[in-house]
Every structure is written in structure tokens, then in C-alpha cells.
Amino acid sequence: MSYICDNEENNTMNWEQLLSTKRFGMESYHDEKTHDRTEYQRDYDRLIFSSPFRRLQNKTQVFPLPGSIFVHNRLTHSLEVSSVGRSLGEIVGRELRRRYPDSPAHFEEIASIVSAACLAHDLGNPPFGHSGEQAISTFFSEGKGKSLQAQIEKEGSRWSDFTCFEGNANALRLLIHQFRGRREGGFALTYSTIASIVKYPFSSELSGGKNKFGFFASEESDYSTIAGDLGIATVNEQPLKFARFPLVFLVEAADDICYQVMDIEDAHKLHLVTTEKAIELFLNFFDEPRKERRMQTLARVSDVNEQIAYLRASVIGELVNECVDVFLENEHLLLSGEFEGSLIKRISSKTKEAYAECSQFAVSSIYRSKEVLDVEIAGYRIIGFLLEKFIDAALTPNHAYSRILLDRIPEQYETAASSLYGKIQAMVDYVSGMTDVYALDLYRKITGMGLPAI
């Protein structure tokens, strides 16, 4: 199969335009200095040294934050996703350079773009694991926040941004919104890194009631600017929908790989999965000759955790190679915006069956475990309570109790926004940015269950 790097004649995206070093919020700034780091590596460093990234260490991934047994939190998950994303990007970048040796596109930097985007992909997720998103959504769709719907719609704002709250859209907001006192452009990342995290590049109006969309109404215009500059095709004008940025597929694949595989390893450490079952699930990814070779290696390792870690690494390597193959085989569809689904859904049948078995087992035996459900129950209660109290305070700022609560909120959040949408969004910004520990501590203080030490 032949590939054409310059796809303008086919009205599709092209790599030269897609791989841009332009920085959001700094478009007019001309940097004449030379840097030892590339622009994309600077994105990575800027993210890893940021406060929102550090806060991920106290946000639940799936299992409760560790006691005597260490399991993944959002921080360690993001670091591992970034590592896998770098591997995916390196292989893809090398192959694209081989295909298009004379192209000025920054193929060698795809690994840096993908690894940086992987660091940022969970920045917008609220506390208490994946149930945090649902807790925010249901506060507005089923809880006390529902009473605000008529007022939001009357002012012409988008109610579905709240009832379908999405961590991915919130990550985009965190990266590009100019919070009070902060610099223009938010993190001022390159356009390519920003576009690489937008898994669902469309408005909440197209989410179908699900927690899957790419940008709030407040960031829609900004993302349109980024998409237009990168040459990303517009699929629908109203409600707005774009084609996916091609590197999003690599970021998504890295997340898919780590999510399922690492959850099995964590569940094994917590004794929710037997050693025999974990080994069985991982060995299913390999044909008989390769399975036999891995069994021989296991026989030489007596430490059980080391056995599982070895198989986990083997599975990750297998999935990386298969996802790269799918990406490269479908490059023309990715550039035309016609590729449907995720890379992981197009891998070979045997690997896909093994991955599906891990997913089914995780849903039935891990995600519904008592430990995970307890976090979800607490998250619903704490997040709902905090949203109720702080939104009430924003709507009644002159009340004595409201003033106390509002004084508790950092100045970067625009609690006195001119619109009701803006006031609510400021409170969602505040609550969603909390760590599990901070949210629980604040909940206890507001309810009087806990007091500062005197």
C-alpha cells in the first residue's frame, strides 16, 4: 500500500500541519532563543512540574489509596501511560520518517507529544476514581443541582456540560483556561499536545447523555482555533464536532493498555484475584510457542509478584506492537478522519479475545468489589455535599455563612462570574480539582465532624 504524506489534494489532514510547535496563548510571541529541549519536551516538563499533576498522587485510580499495600493512584497511572505512550510514539515516528524521508514534519517528536499528552490525560478527573465524574453529573441530573436547569437554559447556557460532566473536557479546560491571576493560555502548551488529549472532539450536546465529550461551551471557541490551525476537519457545525486528531489514538491506546493490565496486577496484590487466575489471564495473550517460553521463565522465578510483573510487561509489549500495526495500517483513514473506534478494538483476534476477557473479569470481579464500591459511595456523598454548599454560597454571596465558605476558595476560581453558568463552573472547577484526602477533610470540617487542631 502506498501512502501520500501531503494529503491536501485529498482534503485530508497532513502531518506537516498537524505537528505544530505553536503555543496556545503565545501565538504572537516570537521566541528567538535556541533551546536544548524541543518544544514538545518543554510541554512534558511543564506538566510534570505542575501542581495539578502532583495532586494526582492523592486521587484514586480504581482501588482505595494505599495502606500497607501499594496500588496505583492517578499519578502512577499517568506516569505509566506516558511511558507506554512514548513507546507507541517512538515506533510510529520512526516508521513515518521511513515512509516520508523528505517530509519537514517533526516525526521524531511524536514520542514526546504523545508522552506529554498522556501525562495530561487525567488532569481533569475529580477525586474518588471514575465514580467522581458520575457523582458530579448526577448532582445536576438527579440531585439538588437539578433545580438550576431552568435558569441555566434561560440564560442560554449549556446545561449538558454539567449533567454529562466529563474529565477529558475538564482536562482541556485546565490546560487552556486563564484562571484568575494566571497567565494567558493556561499551561501554554503546543497545539499538537493539546489536541492529543481530546478523545471526544465534540460538544456535550452530542454526548447522547453519556459522559463523553471533548470541550465545555467555555472552551469551544478556543479548541476551534486550535483545530483550525492544525487542519483538523470539521464534521458538524451545530452542535460542533471535529474529526479526531490522529495522535489521540496513540494516547487512548496507551491508556487502554495500562488500565486493564495494571488493574489485574493491583487486584492480585490485594488478593482480589488469585495468582493462578492472573497468570491465566495474561498467558491468554500468547500463542502456544510463546506461552511455553513464558512458562519456562516463570519456572525460574519463585517470587509470585515478580512472576505477575514479568507477564504484565510481556502483555504490554504485545499490545504496544499490535496497536502500532493498526495505526500504521490505517494511517490514511486516520488522516481523513474516517477511522472508527479505538486502536485496541482493531488488534488481532486472539489478542483482542484475551483483552476482552481481562475487561470482563475486571468488571465482574474487580470494579464491583467491596473496596471499590466503598470509595464510590463515599465519593457520591462528599462530592454532592460540597457542590451543594459551595454553589449555594455563590448564589447567595451576601449571606454570612456564604461569605465564610467563599473565603475558603482560592482566588483563581471566579466565584463572582457574571453568569450563573460561570458561577457553577467555578465551583465545579474547585471541587473537581480536589484530591480525595482534601475533599474528605473539607467535608468533615464543614459538617463539624472534624476540627483543626488547636
VENGI-V728548 format. One record per pair of residues at least 12 apart in sequence whose ideal C-beta (glycine too) atoms are under 8 Angstrom apart, sorted by the first residue. I is the first residue (numbers start at 1). GAP is how many residues later the second one is. Records with the same first field share a line. If there is no record, write none. Layout:
# VENGI-V728548
I: GAP + GAP
This chain:
# VENGI-V728548
1: 328
3: 96 + 97 + 328 + 329
5: 94 + 95 + 98 + 100
7: 328 + 329
10: 326
11: 222
12: 221 + 320 + 323 + 324 + 325
13: 217 + 218 + 219 + 220 + 230 + 233 + 322 + 323 + 324
14: 217 + 321
15: 81 + 85 + 88 + 90 + 92 + 320
16: 87 + 88 + 89
17: 213 + 214
18: 87 + 174 + 212 + 213 + 214 + 227 + 228 + 229
19: 86 + 87 + 88 + 90 + 91 + 94 + 173
20: 170 + 171 + 172 + 209 + 210
21: 18 + 19 + 85 + 169 + 171
22: 168 + 169 + 207
23: 16 + 162 + 165 + 166 + 167 + 168
24: 152 + 161 + 162 + 164 + 165 + 166 + 167 + 170 + 198 + 202
25: 151 + 153 + 158 + 159 + 160 + 161 + 163
26: 158 + 159 + 162
38: 68 + 71 + 74
39: 151
40: 66 + 69 + 72 + 73 + 76 + 150 + 152 + 153
41: 71 + 75
43: 69 + 70 + 73 + 144 + 146 + 147 + 150
44: 38 + 68 + 71 + 72 + 75
46: 141 + 142 + 143
47: 69 + 72 + 73 + 76 + 140 + 142
48: 71
50: 137
52: 71 + 122 + 381
53: 22 + 25 + 66 + 67 + 70
54: 21
55: 378 + 380
56: 17 + 18 + 19 + 22 + 66 + 67
57: 16 + 17 + 18 + 19 + 378
58: 15 + 377 + 378 + 379 + 380
59: 14 + 15 + 16 + 63 + 66 + 67 + 68 + 70 + 376 + 377
60: 13 + 14 + 67 + 68 + 69 + 315 + 376
61: 12 + 13 + 15 + 16 + 68
62: 67 + 68 + 201 + 204 + 304 + 305 + 310
63: 203 + 204 + 207 + 308 + 309 + 312
64: 307 + 308 + 310 + 311
65: 371 + 372
69: 200 + 201
70: 199
71: 195 + 198 + 199
72: 190 + 191 + 194
74: 48 + 51
77: 45 + 181 + 182 + 185
78: 40 + 41 + 43 + 44
79: 40
80: 178 + 182
81: 37 + 38 + 40 + 170 + 173 + 174 + 177
82: 33 + 34 + 36 + 37 + 172
83: 32
84: 34 + 170 + 173 + 174 + 232 + 236
85: 26 + 29 + 30 + 32 + 33 + 165 + 166 + 168 + 169
86: 25 + 26 + 28 + 29 + 32
87: 24 + 233
88: 23 + 26 + 162 + 165 + 166 + 232 + 235 + 236 + 239
89: 21 + 22 + 23 + 24 + 25 + 26 + 158 + 161
90: 20 + 21
91: 229 + 230 + 233
92: 18 + 158 + 232 + 235 + 236
93: 14 + 15 + 16 + 17 + 18
94: 13
95: 229 + 233
96: 14 + 235
110: 137 + 140
113: 77 + 79 + 80 + 83 + 134
114: 82 + 133 + 136 + 137 + 140
116: 73 + 77 + 80
117: 76 + 79 + 80 + 130 + 131 + 134
118: 133 + 136 + 137
120: 51 + 55 + 69 + 73 + 77
121: 47 + 50 + 76 + 130 + 134
122: 45 + 49
123: 47 + 48 + 51 + 52
124: 43 + 44 + 45 + 46 + 47 + 48 + 49 + 50 + 308
125: 42 + 45 + 46 + 307
126: 41 + 44 + 257 + 305 + 306 + 307 + 308
127: 252 + 255 + 256 + 305 + 307 + 308 + 309 + 311 + 312
128: 247 + 248 + 250 + 251 + 254 + 255 + 308 + 311
129: 243 + 246 + 247 + 250
131: 244 + 245 + 248 + 249
132: 35 + 247 + 251 + 300
133: 32 + 33 + 34 + 78
134: 77 + 246
135: 244 + 245 + 248 + 249
136: 26 + 29 + 247 + 251 + 292 + 295 + 296
137: 25 + 26 + 27 + 28 + 74
138: 242 + 246
139: 244 + 245 + 248 + 249
140: 19 + 22 + 23 + 25
141: 22
143: 241 + 245
144: 240 + 244
145: 17 + 242 + 243 + 246 + 279
148: 243 + 272 + 276
151: 269
152: 268 + 269 + 272
155: 264 + 265 + 266
157: 60 + 262 + 263 + 264
158: 45 + 46 + 47 + 58 + 59 + 263
160: 44 + 45 + 47
161: 43 + 55 + 56 + 260 + 264
162: 262 + 266
163: 46
164: 40 + 43 + 45 + 46 + 47 + 48 + 49
165: 46 + 263 + 267
166: 34 + 38 + 41 + 45 + 46 + 47 + 48
167: 44 + 265
168: 29 + 30 + 31 + 32 + 44 + 45 + 46
169: 31 + 35 + 44 + 45 + 46 + 47 + 50
170: 46 + 258 + 262
171: 26
172: 22 + 25 + 26 + 42 + 43 + 47 + 51
173: 42 + 43 + 45 + 46 + 256
174: 12 + 13 + 259
175: 12 + 14 + 19 + 22
176: 13 + 18 + 43 + 46 + 47
177: 41 + 42
179: 233 + 234 + 235 + 250
180: 231 + 232 + 233 + 234
181: 230 + 231
182: 230
191: 35 + 38 + 39
192: 38 + 53 + 55
194: 32
195: 31 + 32 + 35 + 37 + 50 + 52 + 53
196: 49 + 51 + 52 + 54 + 55
197: 51 + 54
198: 16 + 17 + 25 + 46 + 47 + 50
199: 13 + 15 + 45 + 49 + 52 + 53
200: 12 + 13 + 14
201: 13 + 14 + 22 + 26 + 31 + 40 + 41 + 42 + 43 + 44 + 47
202: 12 + 33 + 34 + 37 + 38 + 39 + 40
203: 12 + 14 + 17 + 36 + 37 + 38
204: 12 + 13
205: 34
206: 30 + 33 + 35
214: 28
216: 209
217: 204
218: 203 + 204 + 207
220: 20
223: 19
224: 16
227: 15 + 18
230: 15
232: 13 + 105
233: 104
235: 102
243: 94
244: 90 + 93 + 95
246: 85 + 88 + 89
249: 78 + 85 + 90 + 93 + 94
250: 73 + 77 + 93
252: 90 + 91 + 92
253: 66 + 70 + 74 + 89 + 90 + 91
256: 86 + 87 + 88
257: 59 + 62 + 63 + 66 + 87
258: 58
260: 95 + 98 + 99 + 102
261: 21 + 51 + 54 + 55 + 58 + 97
262: 50
263: 99 + 103
264: 14 + 17 + 18 + 48 + 94 + 97 + 98 + 102
265: 13 + 43 + 44 + 47
267: 95 + 98 + 99 + 102
268: 37 + 40
269: 36
270: 101
272: 93 + 94 + 97 + 99
273: 88 + 92 + 93
275: 29 + 32 + 33
277: 84
278: 30 + 33
279: 19 + 28 + 29 + 32
281: 73 + 76 + 77 + 80
282: 26 + 29 + 30 + 32 + 33
283: 12 + 28
284: 69 + 70 + 73
285: 29 + 30 + 33 + 34 + 65 + 66 + 69 + 70
286: 28 + 32
287: 63
294: 16 + 17 + 20
297: 13
298: 12 + 13
318: 33
319: 25 + 28 + 32 + 36
322: 25 + 26 + 29
323: 20 + 21 + 24
325: 22
326: 17 + 20 + 21
327: 16
330: 16
378: 62
382: 57 + 58 + 61
383: 48 + 56
385: 58 + 61 + 62
386: 45 + 48 + 53 + 56 + 57 + 60
387: 40 + 41 + 44
389: 16 + 57
390: 15 + 19 + 37 + 40 + 41
391: 32 + 33 + 36
393: 12 + 13 + 22
394: 12 + 21 + 22 + 29 + 30 + 32 + 33
395: 25 + 28
397: 18 + 19
405: 41
408: 34
409: 21
410: 20
413: 13 + 14 + 16 + 17
414: 12
415: 12
